């Protein structure tokens, strides 16, 4: 049986990625820089994968490190939820909300929602199940989840839905890509005929892109398909092609200039963020509480971006 890495070391790796420096991560935790460096080296040896690229200007993630950090964040979120559930069991509380969430929402929104709900209603415990948007709808439809949060432009007839926010899909390339120097926006024809880096079928990101191209009279004809936002971003950084992802997933790379956003002409890549539940049932009290926190968080985030 493969030995699993220590969760504290994975949390430390995520912190190094967030701060961009082993030294800053050490300061944040009150540790010495050599001790953090040794732990990261030990983690790399344990996994058999190079995670960090070290230089005088700081510490950056290798392409493999980006993928591992993505997985580590999901694992740590699950571990935190496990601890909350055990605490609830110990205190004779039951899990009152079974929520299925799409991957982008799970990475960039759901942790804050769960933390906010815990502050407002500590007696409510949320179990999160992370899938792509199609699978989220299936889980809610089958009754395996009480409520679902997804970013699909279409909703099944068997489900009730309420829009709680918006997200935007961006097209980005490495600075050396010809599109980065292009003066005119790319068109639906360009997108349809290019070797795009795209999410798998069933994801809200893929469905939004395909629907937008169909509306413009074109179809997505090919591309490199991956089921991970981080893996797609790493592929774009390596110059494999244009990547199509939520602007949230690309924010760090776009902000640093490691990727360049490409303007798109006459193709609508805006998509709704929605909560769904079974049409023949009412939202449970716990699901309603989670929905209220999620909607308030998205409204706040929108107002901050608009300032």
Buried (B, 14 or more C-beta within 10 A) or exposed (E): EEEEBEEEBBBBBBBBBBBBBBBBBBBBBEBEBEEBBEBBEEBBEEBEEEBBEEEEEBBBBBBBBBBBBBEBBBBBBBEBBEEBBEEBEEEEBEBBBBBBBBBBBBBBBBBBBBEBBBEEBEEBBBBBBBBBBBBBBBBBBEEEBBBBBBBBBEBBEEBBBEEBBEBEBBBBBBEEBEBBEBEEBBBBEBBBEBEBBBBBEBBBBBBBBBBBBEEBEBEBEEBBBBEBBBBBBBBBBEEBBBBBBBBBBBEBBBEEEBBBBBEBEEBBBEBBBBBBBBEEEEBBEBBBBBBBBBBBBBEEBEEEEEE
